[in-house]
Amino acid sequence: MVEPVIQSRVGVPAAGSARPVIALASARKVYRSGTIEFEALRGIDLEIFEGEYVAIMGPSGSGKSTIMNILGCLDTLTSGSYRLGGDDVDDLDEIDLAEVRNQRIGFVFQQFNLLPSLPAWKNVELPMIYGRVPREERKERAQRALERVGLGDRFANRPGELSGGQQQRVAVARALVGEPTMILADEPTGNLDSVSTRDVLGLFDELHDLGRTIVLITHEIEVAERARRIVWVRDGQIVKDEVNAA
């Protein structure tokens, strides 16, 4: 059991980083259904700096999925502020937010979210279609992204022809293809066996070593311990924020 230590630290700059990539201040999120209110986030402060590898850890209902939705610009705060790369997210309109999600954040989800009728490279190119990248360039960049995750020889395979671990690698390639500044991974190993989990986490290690900022949402301590910093969340609050010495 984690002992509550509210806001023990809110971020340590990576070498050469002058300001946080992510800055939540007094972040509060309340969901309402009729007269019923549920406070999912209770005024948290969190900073994540460029090049950090951070795991946000907590049980179901702790608020970590709400944090993921806020960080990914998929939801908005009830009160408080969120600055992404120095920009106040509240000041961005829907077009700006769509551009942020498409170009600055690479998403990796538990369910892979691949289109079963499309080959791997067409799944990977989808963010570039929304970004209006020319067709030939899309295909070339999709192939390079698949090669980066070790699936260059599975270019034409559909998801049903790939293992769970390979499907998640396609999802990682899709997240990388737009060269985002941050990878946001929500329970990325939740549907994988132990071997595939090790492979995917090894890929995140490699991306971090190359300087990518990674935020990993998980309820599994074995997964969280791969990160360099662990933020523990319970009942909508950060109860511990520590460097991982493992």
LINTAQUI-V533600 format. One record per pair of residues at least 12 apart in sequence whose C-alpha atoms are under 10 Angstrom apart, sorted by the first residue. I is the first residue (numbers start at 1). GAP is how many residues later the second one is. If there is no record, write none. Layout:
# LINTAQUI-V533600
i = (I,I)
gap = (GAP,GAP)
This chain:
# LINTAQUI-V533600
i = (2,2,2,2,2,2,3,3,3,4,4,4,4,4,4,4,5,5,5,5,5,6,6,6,6,6,6,6,6,7,7,7,7,7,7,7,7,7,7,7,8,8,8,8,8,8,9,9,9,9,9,9,9,9,9,10,10,10,10,10,10,10,10,10,10,10,10,11,11,11,11,11,11,11,11,11,11,11,11,11,12,12,12,12,12,12,12,12,13,13,13,13,13,13,14,14,14,14,14,14,14,14,15,15,15,15,16,16,16,17,17,17,17,18,18,19,19,19,19,19,19,20,20,20,20,20,20,20,20,20,20,20,21,21,21,21,21,21,21,21,21,21,21,21,21,21,22,22,22,22,22,22,22,22,22,22,22,22,22,23,23,23,23,23,23,23,23,23,23,23,23,23,23,24,24,24,24,24,24,24,24,24,24,24,24,24,24,24,25,25,25,25,25,25,25,25,25,25,26,26,26,26,26,26,26,26,26,26,26,27,27,27,27,27,27,27,27,27,27,27,27,27,27,27,27,27,28,28,28,28,28,28,28,28,28,28,28,28,28,28,28,29,29,29,29,29,29,29,29,29,29,29,29,29,29,29,30,30,30,30,31,39,39,39,39,40,40,40,40,40,40,40,40,40,40,40,41,41,41,41,41,41,41,41,41,41,41,41,41,41,42,42,42,42,42,42,43,43,43,43,43,43,43,44,44,44,44,44,44,44,44,45,45,45,45,45,46,46,46,46,47,47,48,48,48,48,48,49,49,49,50,50,50,50,50,50,50,51,51,51,51,51,51,51,51,51,51,52,52,52,52,52,52,52,52,52,52,52,53,53,53,53,53,53,53,53,53,53,53,53,53,53,53,53,53,53,53,54,54,54,54,54,54,54,54,54,54,54,54,54,54,54,54,54,54,55,55,55,55,55,55,55,55,55,55,55,55,55,55,55,55,55,55,55,55,56,56,56,56,56,56,56,56,56,56,56,56,56,56,56,56,57,57,57,57,57,57,57,57,57,57,57,57,57,57,57,57,57,58,58,58,58,58,58,58,58,58,58,58,58,58,58,59,59,59,59,59,59,59,60,60,60,60,61,61,61,61,62,62,62,62,62,62,62,62,63,63,63,63,63,63,64,64,64,64,64,64,64,64,64,64,64,64,65,65,65,65,66,67,67,67,68,68,68,68,68,68,69,69,70,70,71,71,71,71,71,71,71,72,72,72,72,72,72,72,72,72,72,72,72,73,73,73,73,73,73,73,74,74,74,76,76,77,77,84,84,85,85,98,98,99,99,100,101,101,102,102,102,102,102,102,102,102,102,103,103,103,103,103,103,103,103,103,103,103,103,104,104,104,104,104,104,104,105,105,105,105,105,105,105,105,105,105,105,106,106,106,106,106,106,106,106,106,106,106,106,106,106,106,106,106,107,107,107,107,107,107,107,107,107,107,107,107,107,108,108,108,108,108,108,108,108,108,108,108,108,108,108,108,108,108,109,109,109,109,109,109,109,109,109,109,109,109,109,110,110,110,110,110,110,110,110,110,110,110,111,111,111,111,111,111,111,111,111,111,112,112,112,112,112,112,112,112,112,112,112,112,113,113,113,114,114,114,114,114,114,114,114,114,115,115,115,116,116,116,116,117,117,117,117,118,118,118,118,118,119,119,119,119,119,119,119,119,120,120,120,120,120,120,120,120,120,120,120,120,120,120,120,120,120,120,120,120,121,121,121,121,121,121,121,121,121,121,121,121,121,121,121,121,121,121,121,122,122,122,122,122,122,122,122,122,123,123,123,123,123,123,123,124,124,124,124,124,124,124,124,124,124,124,124,124,124,124,124,124,125,125,125,125,125,125,125,125,125,125,125,125,125,126,126,126,126,126,127,127,127,127,127,128,128,128,128,128,131,133,138,138,141,141,141,141,142,142,142,142,142,142,142,143,143,143,143,144,144,145,145,145,145,145,145,145,145,145,145,146,146,146,146,146,146,146,146,147,148,148,148,148,148,148,148,149,149,149,149,149,149,149,149,149,149,149,149,149,150,150,150,150,150,151,151,151,151,151,154,154,155,163,163,164,164,164,164,164,164,165,165,165,165,165,165,165,165,165,165,165,165,166,166,166,166,167,167,168,168,168,168,168,168,168,168,169,169,169,169,171,172,172,172,172,172,176,179,180,180,181,181,181,181,182,182,182,182,182,183,183,183,183,183,183,183,183,184,184,184,184,184,185,185,185,185,185,185,186,186,186,186,186,187,187,187,187,187,187,188,188,188,188,188,188,189,189,189,189,190,190,190,190,197,198,198,201,201,201,201,202,204,204,204,205,205,205,208,208,214,214,215,215,215,216,217,219,219,224,225,225,225,226,226,227,227,227,227,228,228,228,228,228,229,229,229,229,229,229,230,230,230,230,231,231)
gap = (56,230,231,232,237,238,229,236,237,228,229,230,233,234,235,236,227,233,234,235,236,38,226,227,231,232,233,234,235,37,38,39,224,225,230,231,232,233,234,235,223,230,231,232,233,234,36,37,38,222,229,231,232,233,234,13,14,34,35,36,37,38,221,228,230,231,232,12,34,35,36,37,38,41,43,218,220,230,231,232,35,36,37,38,40,217,230,231,34,35,36,37,38,39,34,35,36,37,38,39,197,199,34,35,36,37,33,34,35,32,33,34,35,31,32,28,29,30,31,66,67,26,27,28,29,30,31,32,63,64,65,66,26,27,28,29,30,31,62,63,64,65,66,160,161,192,24,25,26,27,28,49,60,61,62,63,64,65,160,22,23,24,25,26,48,58,59,60,61,62,63,64,65,19,20,21,22,23,24,43,46,47,53,56,57,58,59,60,18,19,20,21,22,54,55,56,57,58,15,16,17,18,19,20,51,53,54,55,56,14,15,16,17,18,19,40,43,49,50,51,52,53,54,55,209,210,12,13,14,15,16,17,39,48,49,50,51,52,53,208,209,12,13,14,15,34,37,38,41,46,47,48,49,50,51,207,12,47,48,49,47,24,39,196,197,21,22,23,24,25,26,27,194,195,196,197,21,22,23,25,26,36,37,38,192,193,194,195,196,197,21,37,193,194,195,196,35,36,37,38,193,194,195,23,36,37,189,192,193,194,195,35,36,37,192,193,36,185,192,195,35,36,36,165,166,167,181,36,164,165,35,131,132,161,162,163,164,130,131,156,157,158,159,160,161,162,163,130,156,157,159,160,161,162,163,175,176,177,129,130,151,152,154,155,156,158,159,160,161,162,163,171,173,174,175,176,177,130,159,160,161,162,163,170,171,172,173,174,175,176,177,187,188,189,190,130,159,160,161,162,163,164,166,168,169,170,171,172,173,174,175,176,177,186,189,12,130,159,160,161,162,163,168,171,173,174,175,176,177,182,185,159,160,161,162,163,164,166,167,168,173,174,175,176,177,181,183,184,159,160,161,162,163,166,173,174,175,176,177,178,180,181,159,160,161,173,174,175,176,158,159,174,175,172,173,174,175,157,170,171,172,173,174,175,176,170,171,172,173,174,175,122,153,154,155,167,168,169,170,171,172,173,174,121,122,152,153,170,150,166,169,116,117,118,147,148,149,115,117,12,19,12,13,18,30,34,113,144,12,25,28,29,32,33,34,35,110,111,112,113,16,17,24,25,27,28,32,23,24,27,13,14,12,13,16,20,19,96,32,33,31,32,80,26,79,24,25,26,28,29,73,76,77,78,24,25,27,28,72,73,74,75,76,77,78,79,71,74,75,76,77,78,79,70,71,73,74,75,76,77,78,79,108,109,21,65,66,67,68,69,70,71,72,73,74,75,76,77,78,79,108,64,65,67,68,69,73,75,76,77,78,79,81,108,60,61,62,63,64,65,66,67,68,75,76,77,78,79,80,81,108,59,62,63,66,75,76,77,78,79,80,81,82,108,58,61,75,76,77,78,79,80,81,82,108,53,56,57,60,75,76,77,78,79,80,47,52,53,55,56,57,58,59,60,76,77,79,54,55,58,12,44,45,46,53,54,56,57,60,43,44,45,42,43,44,45,40,41,42,43,38,39,40,41,42,35,36,37,38,39,40,41,42,22,23,26,31,32,34,35,36,37,38,39,41,42,46,47,49,50,51,53,54,17,18,19,20,21,22,23,24,25,30,31,33,34,35,36,37,49,52,53,16,17,20,21,33,34,35,36,52,19,35,36,47,48,50,51,14,15,17,18,19,21,22,31,46,47,48,49,50,51,52,53,54,12,13,14,15,16,17,18,20,48,49,50,52,53,12,16,48,49,51,47,48,49,50,51,13,14,46,49,50,47,45,39,40,32,35,36,37,13,28,31,32,34,35,36,12,13,30,34,29,33,24,25,27,28,29,30,31,32,33,34,23,24,25,26,27,28,30,31,26,21,24,25,28,29,55,59,17,19,20,21,22,23,24,27,50,51,54,57,58,16,19,20,23,53,15,16,18,19,22,12,16,15,29,33,25,27,28,29,32,33,23,24,26,27,28,29,30,31,32,33,34,35,26,30,33,34,25,29,20,21,23,24,28,29,31,32,27,30,31,34,17,13,16,28,31,32,31,33,32,33,30,31,32,33,29,30,31,32,33,21,24,25,29,30,31,32,33,29,30,31,32,33,19,29,30,31,32,33,29,30,31,32,33,29,30,31,32,33,36,12,13,28,29,30,35,12,29,31,34,28,29,30,33,26,25,28,22,23,25,26,24,12,22,23,21,22,23,19,20,13,14,12,14,15,14,14,13,14,20,19,20,21,18,20,16,17,18,19,14,15,16,17,18,12,13,14,15,16,17,12,13,14,15,12,13)
